[in-house]
Amino acid sequence: MDGSRQLVLECQSRLIHSAADRQLLDFDRQAALQAMGYEYITLTYAQLRDDARHREMAELVGMKLEGRYLEKSALLMERERALRRELFCDWRRLGEV
């Protein structure tokens, strides 16, 4: 490693990661990444959708990368919320009219 922080963020969902065999693969991948020196953080849908929880996770990531969370303007916060609503919708319903 070059001295920089190595961090992996994985988004978990019930849609993909709830089956027992899938969870075992997830745990194996996490252990392998940690053995290679990566710090591993799991994010949930709720942590990505909810404003307060999203901010907590952003602050945690900043701390892990030895940075800091910068406050956002009201306009930027609203745009971020709108983007998260678009990205973190129910993907099973994509394409429905």
N, C-alpha and C positions, 0 to 999 in steps of 0.2 A: 504494500500500500504506500501511497505517497504522503501520508500524514493527514490527508483530508478525512473528514467524517464519512463513514459509509452507512447509509440508512436506506432500508427498504420499507415502503408503505404498501400494505396489501389490503384491498377492499374486500370484505367478506359479505356475502349475502346468503339468505336462506335459499334462494333460487338455485344457486350453484354449489354452495358449501355445506349443506345440511346433512347430506347422506354420510353415514359412518365411514364408508370406504373413501369418500372424498376428503373427509376430515383427516383421516390417517395420512393421505398424500400431502395435505396442507401442513401437517405437523412435521412430516419428513422434510419437506421443502424448507420450512422454517429452521429446523435443526441444521440442515446443510448450509443455509445462508449464514447462520450464526457461527458455525464452525469455520466459515471462510472470513469471519471478522465483521460481518454486517450486523448492525443493530436492526431489529425487526419490530415494526409497529403494525398492529392490525386495526383497521378502521371498519366501523359498521355503517350501514345505511343511515341509522339514526344520527350518528356522529357527523355525517356529511350533510344531512338535511336540516337539522336543527341549528339555529343561529348560535346559541350559547355553547352547545357541544362542539360545533365546528370551530369556533374560536378557541376553545380549550385545546382541541387537537392541533390547531395552527400554532398556538403558543408552545405546546409540547414539541412539535417538530422544530420550531425555531430554537428552543432550548437544546434539543439533541444535536442540532447543527451549529451550536454555539453562536446563534444569532439572537434576534429578538423580534417580537411581534410588533409591527407598526400599526398604530391606530388608523382607521380608515374614515374617510368623510361619509356623511349620510348618503350621498349620491353613489359613491363606490360600493357601500354596503348594500344598497338596493340593487345595483347591477349584479353584484356577486350573488345575492339571493335569487335573482331571476335566472342567472346562469345555472345555479345549483338545481333549481326547479326543472330546468330543461334537461340537464345531464342525469339527474337522479330520479327520473320518473319510473314508472312501472314498465320495464323493458319488454315484458310479455305483451304489452298492449301497443307496441310500436306499429305503426302502419294502419291502425284502425282509424276510421273516419268519424 
